[in-house]
């Protein structure tokens, strides 16, 4: 998934209007590479989300979800893109418990849609409605301290895997410079 995100980000400055970047209208290498990557990423994320219905997963998945939602939000009139958008939003909602920063990501997507006056699909709207105002309740410090650092441990002990616990342990150790 990360490969496709890198390709999309790498070529973004060279493709111009992303709405014009649809299969069959690619005119240059950056457009072709971006179109192929976003379609492959969309399909891969859809398969991933359908198989991994219970986070925690690696936080790097969030970047892929964000890439797909950004591409899909411009194509919500297409049923396949709309379904991908809904799946990504639902999965981001499920990630909030494990990665509080996902609340901010959801809020950013919502404000992006609002800024462009994009009508959101009903399923995505329900997720946004559920988290409405939740960002105001989360302090930046809470996001930093609840970030899971040990991803293996986070599968069985989310609290133990948090950054704040590692910081506490490190404060108790006496490190000497080399």
N, C-alpha and C positions, 0 to 999 in steps of 0.2 A: 504494500500500500504506500509506503513512504517513497518508493521509487517514482510512482506516478505523481505524488504531491510535488516532488522535486522538479520533475519535468514540467508540470503545469506552472510552478512558480518561476522556473528558469526562463520559459518562453513567454510568460505573461506580457512583458513590455513590448514584445514584437508582434502581437496578434491583433492589436487594435480593439475594435468593438467585439466583446465576447458573444453578443447576441448573433452576430453575423457568422460566428464560428460553428457551423453545423455540418454534419457529414454531407459530403458531396459538393461543398462550396469551398473547400480548403484550396488555397492558392499558393502556399509556400510551406517550407519545412516547419517553421515554428507553429503555423496553424495546424498542419497535419499531425505533428507530434502532440500538440495540446489536445486536439479533438480525440485522437486515439487514446491518450492517457486518461482523459476525463471519462470517456465511455467505459474503458476498462476498469477504472477506479470505481465508477458507479456500480458496475456489475459485481465487482469483487466485494464492495462494501455491502451490497444487498445480500450476497451469499453469507458474508461474515456475520451480519446482524441477525439473519434468520437462524444461524447456528449457535450464536453466543448470546442467548437471551438474558444471561445473568452476569453483569459485570461483577467484580472488577476485571478489567482488561488493562492493557498498557495504556497510559495516557496518550501515547503517540497515535492511537486510534482516533483521538479527537481531531487531529489535523486532517485526517482523511474524511471524517464526517463533515468537517467544515468546508473542505474543497468541494465535496459533492453538493452540500446544501447551497453553496454559492453559485454553482453551475445550475442547479435545479431551480432555484428561486426565479431565474429568468425564463424558465421553460415549464411553468406549472400548468400550462394548457395541454401539455403532452402527458398522458396517463402514466407512462413509464417513469418520467422524471418526477411527476407528482408523487408516485409511490415511493421513489427513492428519497425524496424530500421528507415525506412522512416517516419513513423508517429511520432516517438519520435523526430527526427531531425526537422521536420516541426513545431511541437509544441514548441520545444525549441526556434526555430526562432521566433515564435509568442510571446514568453515570453520575448524576448530581450527588447521590449518597456517598459515593466513593471519592469523587473529585469535585469539591465545592466550586472550583473554577468553572465547571460545566454550566452552572447557573448564569455566570457572566457571559459565556459563549451563547447560551440560549437567548439571553436578553439582547446581545449584540445582533443576532440573526433577526430577532423580532423587530428591533429598531431599524435594521437595514430594510426589511420588508415595509415597514411603516414609512420610511423616508422615500421609498420609490412607489408608494401607494399600491403595493402588491397585495392582492387578496389571498390570504393564506388558506390552505386546505383545512377542512373541518378537524381532521385528526390532529394536525399540527397545532391548530388553534386551541384544542383542548389541553395539550401539553403546556403551551404558553400560558393559558388561563390558570392552570394548576400552579405554575411557578410565579404568577404575577405577584410582584412585591417581594419575592423571596430574596432578591439581590440586596434589597435594603437591609435585610436582617443579617447578612453575612458581612463580617468585617474582613478587611484585607489580611489582617493577622491570622484570622481563622483559616483562610484559604491557604496561607503559607504554612501554617503549623499542621494542617490536616492532609497535606500532600503526601501520598504514599511513596516512600522511597524504595522500600524492599518489595518489589512486585510479587515475588514468590510468596512471601509472608502475607501479603495483602489478601491472598486467596483464602487464608484460614484465620488470620488475625489482623483485621484492618486497622484497629487501634494501635497495635504493636508495630505496624509497618509505617506509621506516620512520622514525618520529619520531626515533629516536636519531641517525640520519644528519643530519636537519635540525638537531637540537640541536648536533651537532658543528660543522656549517657555520656556525651562528649564533654560536657561541662565538668563531669566528675573525674575525667581522665586528665593527667598532667602530660601535655605534649611538649617536647623540647625540640627546638629548631635543629636542623642537621648541620 
